[in-house]
Amino acid sequence: MEWLTGPFEVTFVQRALWGGILVSAICALAGTWVVLRGMAFLGDAMSHGLLPGVALAALFGGNLLLGALLSAAVMTVGVTALGRAPRLSQDTGIGLLFVGMLSLGVIIVSRSQSFAVDLTGFLFGDVLAVREQDLTLLGVALLLALAVSVLGHRAFLALAFDSRKAQTLGLRPRLAHAVLLGLLALAIVASFHIVGTLLVLGLLIAPPAAALPWARGVRGVMALATLLGITATFGGLLLSWHLSTAAGATISALAVSLFFLSHLASALRHRRRAHLLGAHATATD
């Protein structure tokens, strides 16, 4: 059992595990709505859109988290505003913001002498460098995400399945969409320094998508997605320790692997059920 417990006797691996657990819960809350609404491209754009703010903060020696929050706010406002343009599709607006913000970020980072190091850290994160203050911030972010999810659950649910009905019920779908973007931005900002913006989608999308075939109801998806995210975090840290691989990438890859295993198991279950129903119908005839 030493191979299973040994890595987690090290302090920085323990902090990484707790950081991954908190990030998994935050991403499950936001990622469930991303999956249900088909917003994966938006999530990708939002994560890469953080680069200008992070780059400016790094260039001037500021707080990277505040820089990320600034970029997230710009992206949220931009996506909301462009989504209301009558002659512009939402995908087009998101794509333009994505490319524009990413290009601006690369231009800013290129002014730094440590371009490669800064960009690599931004894209891939460093889960093994989680500090005590990072865990505190993640805890606050989780409480905020929980509050938004509880208060906005009814509006988010109506928005996910029928935005016109949400309007009829007086749930203000435009405001709900803006708040949902804010929840997504919160999850990405809280997670990017743990697994990086390139890999955050692994925890944001894969666990909720893996939970869909097995959970009943939105809350069930969130709960199971959190459990799957924690499993990916624990397994990813364990594998990265023994195989000497990048921890953040291993966690993200394992989360995606759990998605494929989940849907393979679901397909086999449906095939077996169909076979049993067919056999029962044959026996009855």
Helices and strands as residue ranges (DSSP letters): H 2-5, G 6-9, H 11-37, H 40-48, H 51-59, H 64-83, H 90-109, H 115-124, G 127-129, H 132-151, H 153-161, H 163-168, H 173-195, H 200-211, H 218-243, H 247-284
